[in-house]
């Protein structure tokens, strides 16, 4: 079975609260939210978002690539 979380967010340290918060802020500021309601601002946000990404990989690819570059300073 494919590890979707690792595939899409393997470069993001989901155990680091500050990095997770940064990632959530990055996505939500760009209008990206999981289609399922997420109560907590923690790594579960990304787990719920995986369903949406898997359904539209091409649509999410640009934002995820920009997010990765922003995190690592490769703008």
MMTF fields as JSON, N, C-alpha, C and O atoms, coordinates in Angstrom:
{
  "mmtfVersion": "1.0.0",
  "mmtfProducer": "UNKNOWN",
  "numBonds": 299,
  "numAtoms": 300,
  "numGroups": 75,
  "numChains": 1,
  "numModels": 1,
  "chainsPerModel": [1],
  "groupsPerChain": [75],
  "chainIdList": ["A"],
  "bondAtomList": [4, 2, 8, 6, 12, 10, 16, 14, 20, 18, 24, 22, 28, 26, 32, 30, 36, 34, 40, 38, 44, 42, 48, 46, 52, 50, 56, 54, 60, 58, 64, 62, 68, 66, 72, 70, 76, 74, 80, 78, 84, 82, 88, 86, 92, 90, 96, 94, 100, 98, 104, 102, 108, 106, 112, 110, 116, 114, 120, 118, 124, 122, 128, 126, 132, 130, 136, 134, 140, 138, 144, 142, 148, 146, 152, 150, 156, 154, 160, 158, 164, 162, 168, 166, 172, 170, 176, 174, 180, 178, 184, 182, 188, 186, 192, 190, 196, 194, 200, 198, 204, 202, 208, 206, 212, 210, 216, 214, 220, 218, 224, 222, 228, 226, 232, 230, 236, 234, 240, 238, 244, 242, 248, 246, 252, 250, 256, 254, 260, 258, 264, 262, 268, 266, 272, 270, 276, 274, 280, 278, 284, 282, 288, 286, 292, 290, 296, 294],
  "bondOrderList": [1, 1, 1, 1, 1, 1, 1, 1, 1, 1, 1, 1, 1, 1, 1, 1, 1, 1, 1, 1, 1, 1, 1, 1, 1, 1, 1, 1, 1, 1, 1, 1, 1, 1, 1, 1, 1, 1, 1, 1, 1, 1, 1, 1, 1, 1, 1, 1, 1, 1, 1, 1, 1, 1, 1, 1, 1, 1, 1, 1, 1, 1, 1, 1, 1, 1, 1, 1, 1, 1, 1, 1, 1, 1],
  "groupList": [{"groupName": "UNK", "atomNameList": ["N", "CA", "C", "O"], "elementList": ["N", "C", "C", "O"], "formalChargeList": [0, 0, 0, 0], "bondAtomList": [1, 0, 2, 1, 3, 2], "bondOrderList": [1, 1, 2], "singleLetterCode": "X", "chemCompType": "L-PEPTIDE LINKING"}],
  "groupTypeList": [0, 0, 0, 0, 0, 0, 0, 0, 0, 0, 0, 0, 0, 0, 0, 0, 0, 0, 0, 0, 0, 0, 0, 0, 0, 0, 0, 0, 0, 0, 0, 0, 0, 0, 0, 0, 0, 0, 0, 0, 0, 0, 0, 0, 0, 0, 0, 0, 0, 0, 0, 0, 0, 0, 0, 0, 0, 0, 0, 0, 0, 0, 0, 0, 0, 0, 0, 0, 0, 0, 0, 0, 0, 0, 0],
  "groupIdList": [1, 2, 3, 4, 5, 6, 7, 8, 9, 10, 11, 12, 13, 14, 15, 16, 17, 18, 19, 20, 21, 22, 23, 24, 25, 26, 27, 28, 29, 30, 31, 32, 33, 34, 35, 36, 37, 38, 39, 40, 41, 42, 43, 44, 45, 46, 47, 48, 49, 50, 51, 52, 53, 54, 55, 56, 57, 58, 59, 60, 61, 62, 63, 64, 65, 66, 67, 68, 69, 70, 71, 72, 73, 74, 75],
  "secStructList": [7, 7, 7, 2, 2, 2, 2, 2, 2, 6, 6, 1, 7, 6, 6, 7, 2, 2, 2, 2, 2, 2, 2, 2, 2, 2, 2, 2, 2, 6, 6, 7, 7, 7, 1, 1, 7, 7, 7, 1, 1, 1, 6, 2, 2, 2, 2, 2, 2, 2, 2, 2, 2, 2, 2, 6, 2, 2, 2, 2, 2, 2, 2, 2, 2, 2, 2, 2, 2, 2, 2, 2, 6, 7, 7],
  "xCoordList": [0.847, 0.0, 0.89, 1.914, 0.481, 1.231, 1.126, 0.052, 2.229, 2.223, 2.031, 2.996, 0.771, 0.447, 1.011, 1.471, 0.979, 1.487, 2.966, 3.417, 3.714, 5.145, 5.371, 6.259, 4.566, 4.734, 4.531, 5.328, 3.481, 3.148, 3.791, 4.033, 4.072, 4.608, 5.829, 6.141, 6.522, 7.695, 8.805, 9.638, 8.822, 9.834, 9.464, 10.284, 8.25, 7.788, 7.886, 7.416, 8.494, 8.646, 7.341, 7.107, 6.502, 5.19, 5.261, 4.232, 6.451, 6.624, 7.061, 7.096, 7.389, 7.815, 6.602, 6.111, 6.117, 4.906, 5.003, 4.034, 6.168, 6.337, 6.273, 5.686, 6.872, 6.855, 5.44, 5.008, 4.73, 3.349, 2.491, 1.701, 2.635, 1.862, 2.181, 1.282, 3.469, 3.87, 3.172, 2.627, 3.186, 2.568, 1.072, 0.536, 0.406, -1.034, -1.313, -2.209, -0.55, -0.725, -0.472, -1.224, 0.578, 0.916, -0.265, -0.674, -0.806, -1.899, -3.198, -3.862, -3.562, -4.833, -4.814, -5.847, -3.662, -3.558, -3.765, -4.052, -3.619, -3.83, -5.142, -5.377, -5.995, -7.321, -7.371, -8.339, -6.334, -6.295, -6.671, -5.978, -7.789, -8.293, -8.722, -9.127, -8.645, -9.198, -10.711, -11.355, -11.277, -12.727, -13.45, -14.619, -12.744, -13.292, -12.888, -11.782, -13.798, -13.533, -12.418, -12.406, -11.485, -10.382, -10.485, -10.452, -10.609, -10.748, -9.427, -9.368, -8.372, -7.092, -6.13, -6.142, -5.305, -4.263, -2.988, -2.028, -3.022, -1.863, -1.676, -2.277, -0.868, -0.557, -1.781, -1.732, -2.879, -4.088, -4.611, -5.267, -4.332, -4.706, -4.186, -4.92, -2.924, -2.306, -2.871, -3.025, -3.178, -3.769, -5.131, -5.443, -5.927, -7.231, -7.085, -7.885, -6.086, -5.869, -5.407, -5.62, -4.782, -4.279, -5.382, -5.131, -6.572, -7.688, -7.941, -8.141, -7.932, -8.172, -7.02, -7.243, -5.803, -4.639, -4.617, -4.368, -4.874, -4.873, -5.924, -5.725, -7.033, -8.093, -7.75, -8.321, -6.83, -6.474, -4.993, -4.637, -4.137, -2.7, -2.185, -1.396, -2.62, -2.138, -2.559, -1.817, -3.727, -4.207, -3.442, -3.238, -3.023, -2.3, -0.786, -0.104, -0.262, 1.192, 1.858, 2.877, 1.326, 2.003, 2.085, 3.128, 1.0, 1.003, 1.937, 2.621, 1.969, 2.866, 4.327, 5.177, 4.618, 5.991, 6.407, 7.529, 5.517, 5.805, 5.995, 6.868, 5.172, 5.28, 6.632, 7.279, 7.05, 8.344, 9.485, 10.405, 9.426, 10.473, 10.477, 11.541, 9.298, 9.206, 9.826, 10.504, 9.605, 10.155, 11.679, 12.351, 12.211, 13.654, 14.353, 15.562, 13.608, 14.209, 14.678, 15.583, 14.084, 14.46, 13.489, 13.007, 13.193, 12.227, 12.844, 12.197],
  "yCoordList": [-1.187, 0.0, 1.247, 1.302, 2.222, 3.453, 4.305, 4.416, 4.895, 5.801, 7.221, 7.923, 7.629, 8.929, 10.085, 11.079, 9.966, 11.036, 11.26, 12.401, 10.185, 10.294, 10.837, 11.662, 10.371, 10.817, 12.325, 13.001, 12.852, 14.262, 15.192, 16.362, 14.685, 15.542, 14.955, 15.337, 14.04, 13.404, 14.388, 14.114, 15.51, 16.534, 17.452, 18.257, 17.332, 18.149, 17.327, 16.19, 17.9, 17.19, 17.309, 18.305, 16.287, 16.332, 16.134, 16.168, 15.929, 15.829, 17.165, 17.326, 18.108, 19.438, 20.37, 20.725, 20.766, 21.584, 22.89, 23.307, 23.532, 24.802, 24.588, 25.397, 23.508, 23.22, 22.842, 23.236, 22.088, 21.723, 22.987, 23.164, 23.846, 25.095, 25.95, 26.531, 26.027, 26.77, 26.189, 26.935, 24.867, 24.213, 24.457, 24.724, 24.365, 24.624, 26.072, 26.347, 26.99, 28.411, 28.66, 29.386, 28.061, 28.241, 27.824, 28.56, 26.653, 26.141, 26.921, 27.276, 27.187, 27.87, 29.312, 29.828, 29.963, 31.319, 31.322, 32.363, 30.163, 30.023, 29.32, 28.904, 29.192, 28.631, 27.118, 26.568, 26.436, 24.974, 24.407, 24.613, 23.686, 23.047, 21.626, 21.379, 20.698, 19.362, 19.462, 20.308, 18.607, 18.628, 18.096, 18.406, 17.293, 16.82, 17.801, 18.342, 18.017, 18.951, 18.434, 17.264, 19.32, 18.996, 19.949, 21.167, 19.398, 20.232, 20.804, 21.949, 20.015, 20.412, 20.917, 20.464, 21.859, 22.356, 21.563, 22.064, 20.32, 19.453, 18.63, 18.942, 17.602, 16.805, 16.133, 15.711, 16.021, 15.414, 16.23, 15.68, 17.526, 18.378, 17.761, 17.671, 17.335, 16.771, 15.392, 15.041, 14.615, 13.286, 13.408, 12.633, 14.362, 14.566, 15.143, 14.833, 15.966, 16.584, 15.571, 15.779, 14.485, 13.458, 12.936, 12.699, 12.757, 12.254, 13.184, 12.726, 14.48, 15.464, 15.506, 15.608, 15.429, 15.459, 14.232, 14.344, 13.076, 11.839, 11.887, 11.305, 12.574, 12.687, 13.685, 13.616, 14.612, 15.651, 15.994, 17.132, 15.012, 15.217, 16.374, 17.19, 16.449, 17.518, 18.894, 19.864, 18.982, 20.264, 20.745, 21.945, 19.806, 20.168, 20.263, 20.894, 19.657, 19.609, 20.988, 21.137, 21.998, 23.308, 23.925, 24.458, 23.859, 24.464, 23.71, 24.321, 22.378, 21.601, 21.865, 21.915, 22.032, 22.326, 23.719, 23.898, 24.695, 26.048, 26.024, 26.706, 25.235, 25.121, 24.54, 25.031, 23.513, 22.88, 23.872, 23.965, 24.607, 25.603, 26.716, 27.195, 27.125, 28.182, 27.735, 28.518, 26.485, 25.954, 25.914, 26.245, 25.508, 25.352, 26.55, 26.512, 27.619, 28.852, 28.815, 29.561, 27.965, 27.872, 28.63, 28.093, 29.872, 30.649, 31.109, 31.785],
  "zCoordList": [0.0, 0.0, 0.0, 0.682, -0.766, -0.904, 0.366, 0.958, 0.773, 1.919, 1.393, 1.093, 1.289, 0.702, 1.531, 0.969, 2.835, 3.684, 3.415, 3.312, 3.303, 3.015, 1.604, 1.387, 0.648, -0.732, -0.867, -1.519, -0.261, -0.441, 0.577, 0.28, 1.779, 2.831, 3.521, 4.649, 2.869, 3.46, 3.794, 4.658, 3.128, 3.344, 4.518, 4.957, 5.015, 6.135, 7.419, 7.468, 8.455, 9.721, 10.512, 11.197, 10.41, 11.061, 12.57, 13.246, 13.102, 14.553, 15.157, 16.377, 14.295, 14.725, 14.703, 13.632, 15.886, 15.986, 15.197, 14.562, 15.236, 14.516, 13.007, 12.288, 12.528, 11.092, 10.641, 9.558, 11.459, 11.148, 11.105, 10.178, 12.074, 12.111, 10.889, 10.283, 10.525, 9.327, 8.096, 7.282, 7.958, 6.81, 6.729, 5.654, 7.861, 7.898, 7.514, 6.716, 8.081, 7.743, 6.258, 5.607, 5.733, 4.315, 3.449, 2.551, 3.718, 2.893, 3.093, 2.12, 4.34, 4.581, 4.076, 3.649, 4.118, 3.567, 2.056, 1.466, 1.436, -0.001, -0.316, -1.45, 0.696, 0.507, 0.39, -0.135, 0.875, 0.81, 2.168, 3.164, 2.182, 3.397, 3.04, 1.904, 3.974, 3.71, 3.534, 4.154, 2.695, 2.51, 3.749, 3.974, 4.547, 5.82, 6.922, 6.917, 7.857, 8.948, 9.853, 10.235, 10.19, 11.101, 12.279, 12.103, 13.478, 14.673, 15.157, 15.604, 15.068, 15.638, 14.571, 13.427, 14.977, 14.077, 14.361, 14.946, 13.925, 14.101, 12.837, 11.809, 12.888, 11.708, 11.1, 9.945, 11.846, 11.285, 10.101, 9.217, 10.075, 8.938, 7.649, 6.665, 7.644, 6.445, 6.123, 4.954, 7.149, 6.925, 6.239, 5.335, 6.66, 6.033, 4.624, 3.742, 4.414, 3.109, 2.059, 0.865, 2.493, 1.584, 0.663, -0.519, 1.173, 0.365, -0.821, -1.946, -0.565, -1.612, -2.617, -3.823, -2.116, -2.995, -3.898, -5.098, -3.328, -4.116, -5.227, -6.293, -4.984, -5.983, -7.084, -8.172, -6.822, -7.8, -7.682, -7.375, -7.927, -7.777, -8.628, -8.151, -9.87, -10.769, -10.282, -10.436, -9.705, -9.196, -7.976, -7.793, -7.145, -5.926, -6.117, -5.31, -7.157, -7.358, -7.317, -6.642, -8.007, -7.98, -6.585, -6.206, -5.823, -4.485, -3.55, -2.73, -3.669, -2.815, -3.159, -2.27, -4.434, -4.848, -4.358, -3.883, -4.469, -3.964, -2.45, -1.914, -1.772, -0.319, 0.072, 0.997, -0.621, -0.349, -0.585, 0.227, -1.687, -1.985, -0.937, -0.543, -0.487, 0.527, 1.829, 2.494, 2.206, 3.456, 3.405, 4.382, 2.269, 2.161, 1.558, 1.33, 1.295, 0.803, -0.629, -1.004, -1.434, -2.845, -3.721, -4.719, -3.367, -4.142, -5.377, -6.176]
}
